[in-house]
């Protein structure tokens, strides 16, 4: 019976680490893209004038 070769732990750990890094990079990139878009939209909103509030009468209505 032949003995299976033992995996090199340094190589195995490196491959797992590299896979982990690659999988975590995609969500980070999408989060950064979303933050960039939100920042651009905030600058657009800041440049717009504020809407005037609707003035409504206060208190009870007057008796007729």
C-alpha positions as CSV (number, residue, x, y, z in Angstrom):
1,X,0.0,0.0,0.0
2,X,1.4,3.3,-1.0
3,X,1.5,6.2,1.4
4,X,-0.2,9.4,0.4
5,X,2.1,12.4,0.2
6,X,1.6,14.8,3.0
7,X,0.5,18.3,1.9
8,X,2.8,21.1,2.4
9,X,1.2,23.2,5.2
10,X,2.8,26.4,4.1
11,X,1.4,26.1,0.6
12,X,-2.0,24.9,1.8
13,X,-2.3,27.8,4.3
14,X,-1.2,30.2,1.6
15,X,-3.9,29.0,-0.8
16,X,-6.6,29.2,1.8
17,X,-5.5,32.6,2.8
18,X,-5.4,33.8,-0.8
19,X,-8.9,32.4,-1.4
20,X,-10.2,34.2,1.7
21,X,-8.6,37.5,0.6
22,X,-10.1,37.2,-2.9
23,X,-13.6,36.4,-1.5
24,X,-13.5,39.4,0.9
25,X,-12.2,41.8,-1.7
26,X,-15.5,41.8,-3.8
27,X,-17.7,43.0,-1.0
28,X,-15.2,45.6,0.0
29,X,-15.0,46.9,-3.6
30,X,-18.8,47.1,-3.8
31,X,-19.0,48.9,-0.5
32,X,-16.4,51.5,-1.6
33,X,-18.3,52.0,-4.9
34,X,-21.5,52.5,-3.0
35,X,-19.8,55.1,-0.7
36,X,-18.5,57.0,-3.7
37,X,-21.9,57.1,-5.3
38,X,-23.5,58.2,-2.0
39,X,-20.9,61.0,-1.6
40,X,-21.5,62.3,-5.1
41,X,-25.3,62.4,-4.4
42,X,-24.8,64.2,-1.1
43,X,-22.9,66.9,-2.9
44,X,-25.7,67.3,-5.4
45,X,-28.3,67.5,-2.6
46,X,-26.2,70.1,-0.7
47,X,-26.1,72.3,-3.8
48,X,-29.9,72.3,-4.1
49,X,-31.9,75.0,-2.3
50,X,-33.9,74.0,0.8
51,X,-37.7,73.7,0.2
52,X,-39.8,76.4,1.9
53,X,-42.0,75.0,4.7
54,X,-45.7,75.1,4.2
55,X,-47.2,77.7,6.5
56,X,-50.3,76.4,8.1
57,X,-52.6,78.2,10.6
58,X,-52.2,77.1,14.2
59,X,-54.7,76.7,16.9
60,X,-58.4,76.1,16.8
61,X,-60.4,77.2,13.8
62,X,-62.3,80.4,14.4
63,X,-66.0,80.1,15.2
64,X,-68.4,81.5,12.6
